[in-house]
Protein backbone atom coordinates (compact mmCIF):
# COMPACT_ATOMS: atom_id res chain seq x y z
CA UNK A 1 0.00 0.00 0.00
CA UNK A 2 1.51 3.30 -1.07
CA UNK A 3 1.67 6.25 1.29
CA UNK A 4 0.04 9.63 0.91
CA UNK A 5 3.37 11.21 -0.07
CA UNK A 6 3.48 9.43 -3.41
CA UNK A 7 0.25 11.16 -4.47
CA UNK A 8 1.01 14.59 -3.04
CA UNK A 9 0.21 17.50 -5.32
CA UNK A 10 2.52 20.49 -5.80
CA UNK A 11 1.63 23.36 -3.44
CA UNK A 12 -0.29 26.42 -4.53
CA UNK A 13 1.88 29.49 -5.03
CA UNK A 14 1.14 33.21 -4.98
CA UNK A 15 3.53 35.68 -6.61
CA UNK A 16 3.51 39.44 -7.12
CA UNK A 17 4.44 40.58 -10.64
CA UNK A 18 5.55 44.06 -11.70
CA UNK A 19 5.89 45.55 -15.17
CA UNK A 20 9.46 46.16 -16.24
CA UNK A 21 10.28 49.85 -16.63
CA UNK A 22 7.13 51.05 -14.83
CA UNK A 23 8.03 52.32 -11.37
CA UNK A 24 4.45 53.43 -10.66
CA UNK A 25 2.77 50.11 -11.35
CA UNK A 26 1.57 48.64 -8.00
CA UNK A 27 2.04 45.04 -9.07
CA UNK A 28 -0.49 42.25 -9.61
CA UNK A 29 -0.90 39.07 -7.57
CA UNK A 30 -1.20 35.72 -9.31
CA UNK A 31 -2.21 32.48 -7.59
CA UNK A 32 -0.77 29.40 -9.31
CA UNK A 33 -2.68 26.22 -8.57
CA UNK A 34 -0.31 23.47 -9.66
CA UNK A 35 -2.94 20.79 -9.07
CA UNK A 36 -4.37 21.80 -12.44
CA UNK A 37 -2.61 21.06 -15.68
CA UNK A 38 -0.95 24.10 -17.26
CA UNK A 39 2.46 25.16 -18.48
CA UNK A 40 4.85 28.05 -18.02
CA UNK A 41 3.62 29.43 -21.35
CA UNK A 42 0.07 29.55 -20.04
CA UNK A 43 1.37 31.43 -16.99
CA UNK A 44 3.03 34.00 -19.30
CA UNK A 45 -0.27 34.37 -21.18
CA UNK A 46 -2.14 34.92 -17.93
CA UNK A 47 0.37 37.55 -16.79
CA UNK A 48 0.03 39.26 -20.19
CA UNK A 49 -3.72 39.59 -19.70
CA UNK A 50 -3.32 40.58 -16.06
CA UNK A 51 -0.81 43.43 -16.27
CA UNK A 52 -1.58 44.87 -19.76
CA UNK A 53 1.97 46.14 -20.29
CA UNK A 54 2.93 48.72 -22.91
CA UNK A 55 5.40 46.26 -24.46
CA UNK A 56 2.62 43.80 -25.28
CA UNK A 57 2.94 40.09 -24.62
CA UNK A 58 4.93 38.98 -21.59
CA UNK A 59 7.64 36.62 -22.78
CA UNK A 60 10.12 36.75 -19.91
CA UNK A 61 9.95 36.73 -16.11
CA UNK A 62 12.92 37.94 -14.06
CA UNK A 63 13.87 38.06 -10.41
CA UNK A 64 14.18 41.72 -9.29
CA UNK A 65 17.29 41.33 -7.15
CA UNK A 66 19.68 39.45 -9.43
CA UNK A 67 17.91 39.75 -12.77
CA UNK A 68 17.86 35.99 -13.27
CA UNK A 69 15.44 34.76 -15.91
CA UNK A 70 12.76 32.33 -14.69
CA UNK A 71 12.48 29.38 -17.06
CA UNK A 72 9.68 27.25 -15.56
CA UNK A 73 6.99 27.17 -12.88
CA UNK A 74 9.20 25.21 -10.48
CA UNK A 75 11.52 28.20 -10.19
CA UNK A 76 8.75 30.48 -8.96
CA UNK A 77 8.85 30.84 -5.18
CA UNK A 78 5.69 31.40 -3.18
CA UNK A 79 5.42 34.94 -1.79
CA UNK A 80 8.21 36.37 -3.96
CA UNK A 81 8.25 39.33 -6.34
CA UNK A 82 9.03 39.11 -10.06
CA UNK A 83 9.37 41.43 -13.04
CA UNK A 84 7.55 40.78 -16.32
CA UNK A 85 9.19 41.81 -19.59
CA UNK A 86 8.56 41.43 -23.29
CA UNK A 87 10.72 39.83 -25.95
CA UNK A 88 13.32 42.57 -25.87
CA UNK A 89 16.70 41.81 -24.38
CA UNK A 90 17.42 43.55 -21.11
CA UNK A 91 20.67 45.23 -20.18
CA UNK A 92 21.43 44.68 -16.50
CA UNK A 93 23.60 47.09 -14.54
CA UNK A 94 24.19 47.93 -10.88
CA UNK A 95 24.19 51.61 -9.98
CA UNK A 96 25.73 53.18 -6.88
CA UNK A 97 24.56 56.38 -5.21
CA UNK A 98 27.11 59.15 -5.68
CA UNK A 99 28.94 59.89 -2.44
CA UNK A 100 27.37 57.11 -0.38
CA UNK A 101 29.14 53.77 -0.11
CA UNK A 102 26.79 52.60 2.65
CA UNK A 103 23.97 52.28 0.13
CA UNK A 104 24.20 49.03 -1.88
CA UNK A 105 23.99 49.44 -5.66
CA UNK A 106 20.52 49.35 -7.19
CA UNK A 107 20.02 46.84 -9.95
CA UNK A 108 18.51 48.39 -13.08
CA UNK A 109 17.08 46.32 -15.96
CA UNK A 110 16.89 48.46 -19.08
CA UNK A 111 14.80 47.27 -22.06
CA UNK A 112 16.21 47.59 -25.54
CA UNK A 113 13.69 50.24 -26.58
CA UNK A 114 14.67 52.44 -23.61
CA UNK A 115 18.32 52.37 -24.66
CA UNK A 116 17.37 54.34 -27.77
CA UNK A 117 17.02 57.48 -25.61
CA UNK A 118 19.73 58.48 -23.12
CA UNK A 119 17.24 60.75 -21.35
CA UNK A 120 14.92 57.78 -20.82
CA UNK A 121 17.80 55.72 -19.44
CA UNK A 122 18.62 58.44 -16.91
CA UNK A 123 14.94 58.76 -16.01
CA UNK A 124 14.76 55.01 -15.39
CA UNK A 125 17.87 55.13 -13.19
CA UNK A 126 16.31 58.07 -11.28
CA UNK A 127 13.37 55.81 -10.41
CA UNK A 128 15.74 53.25 -8.87
CA UNK A 129 18.46 55.44 -7.32
CA UNK A 130 17.37 58.17 -4.95
CA UNK A 131 19.88 61.01 -4.89
CA UNK A 132 19.64 63.73 -2.27
CA UNK A 133 20.12 66.28 -5.06
CA UNK A 134 17.17 64.93 -7.04
CA UNK A 135 17.21 63.53 -10.56
CA UNK A 136 20.12 61.60 -12.06
CA UNK A 137 21.87 63.81 -14.64
CA UNK A 138 24.67 61.47 -15.63
CA UNK A 139 26.22 58.07 -15.07
CA UNK A 140 29.89 57.61 -14.36
CA UNK A 141 32.28 54.69 -14.31
CA UNK A 142 33.67 53.80 -10.87
CA UNK A 143 36.78 55.80 -11.74
CA UNK A 144 34.70 58.92 -12.40
CA UNK A 145 34.73 58.91 -16.20
CA UNK A 146 31.30 60.00 -17.49
CA UNK A 147 29.31 57.63 -19.67
CA UNK A 148 28.59 59.47 -22.91
CA UNK A 149 25.53 57.52 -23.99
CA UNK A 150 23.66 54.22 -24.08
CA UNK A 151 26.16 52.78 -26.53
CA UNK A 152 28.82 52.81 -23.79
CA UNK A 153 26.75 50.88 -21.25
CA UNK A 154 27.93 47.32 -20.75
CA UNK A 155 25.89 44.45 -19.41
CA UNK A 156 26.55 43.39 -15.79
CA UNK A 157 28.78 46.41 -15.08
CA UNK A 158 28.80 48.88 -12.18
CA UNK A 159 28.13 52.61 -12.49
CA UNK A 160 27.62 55.63 -10.24
CA UNK A 161 24.52 57.83 -10.53
CA UNK A 162 25.36 61.54 -10.27
CA UNK A 163 23.05 64.54 -10.09
CA UNK A 164 24.00 68.21 -10.53
CA UNK A 165 26.77 67.79 -7.98
CA UNK A 166 30.29 66.69 -8.86
CA UNK A 167 31.31 63.04 -8.89
CA UNK A 168 32.70 61.90 -5.53
CA UNK A 169 35.58 59.47 -5.79
CA UNK A 170 35.03 56.72 -3.22
CA UNK A 171 35.85 52.99 -2.99
CA UNK A 172 32.38 51.98 -4.26
CA UNK A 173 33.59 48.44 -4.89
CA UNK A 174 33.88 48.04 -1.10
CA UNK A 175 30.23 48.91 -0.49
CA UNK A 176 28.47 46.31 1.70
CA UNK A 177 25.93 44.01 0.11
CA UNK A 178 22.20 44.40 0.62
CA UNK A 179 22.24 41.33 2.86
CA UNK A 180 24.79 42.93 5.19
CA UNK A 181 22.81 46.19 5.35
CA UNK A 182 19.63 44.21 6.02
CA UNK A 183 21.23 42.32 8.91
CA UNK A 184 22.60 45.52 10.44
CA UNK A 185 19.22 47.24 10.10
CA UNK A 186 17.54 44.34 11.90
CA UNK A 187 19.53 45.23 15.01
CA UNK A 188 18.05 48.72 15.27
CA UNK A 189 14.71 49.14 13.55
CA UNK A 190 12.05 46.74 12.32
CA UNK A 191 12.22 45.93 8.63
CA UNK A 192 9.06 46.43 6.59
CA UNK A 193 7.43 43.06 6.08
CA UNK A 194 6.85 41.54 2.65
CA UNK A 195 3.34 41.74 1.20
CA UNK A 196 1.07 39.49 3.26
CA UNK A 197 0.01 36.75 0.89
CA UNK A 198 -1.74 34.82 3.64
CA UNK A 199 -4.53 37.33 4.22
CA UNK A 200 -7.95 36.30 2.87
CA UNK A 201 -8.79 38.01 -0.39
CA UNK A 202 -12.08 39.68 -1.16
CA UNK A 203 -14.17 37.72 -3.64
CA UNK A 204 -14.79 40.86 -5.69
CA UNK A 205 -11.04 41.22 -6.37
CA UNK A 206 -10.52 37.71 -7.73
CA UNK A 207 -10.87 36.29 -11.20
CA UNK A 208 -10.02 32.89 -12.61
CA UNK A 209 -7.98 32.38 -15.73
CA UNK A 210 -8.86 29.37 -17.92
CA UNK A 211 -5.40 27.95 -17.21
CA UNK A 212 -6.19 27.63 -13.51
CA UNK A 213 -4.21 30.68 -12.37
CA UNK A 214 -6.06 32.98 -10.00
CA UNK A 215 -5.59 36.70 -10.75
CA UNK A 216 -5.90 39.06 -7.79
RADAWO-V739864 format. One record per helix or strand of 2 or more residues. SS is the DSSP state (H for helix, E for strand). FROM is the first residue (numbers start at 1). TO is the last residue. Records with the same first field share a line. If there is no record, write none. Layout:
BEGIN
SS = FROM-TO ; FROM-TO
END
This chain:
BEGIN
H = 4-7 ; 40-51 ; 73-75 ; 114-116 ; 118-128 ; 150-152 ; 172-174 ; 178-186 ; 203-205
E = 13-19 ; 28-32 ; 60-63 ; 69-70 ; 81-85 ; 90-97 ; 106-111 ; 138-140 ; 157-162 ; 207-208 ; 213-215
END
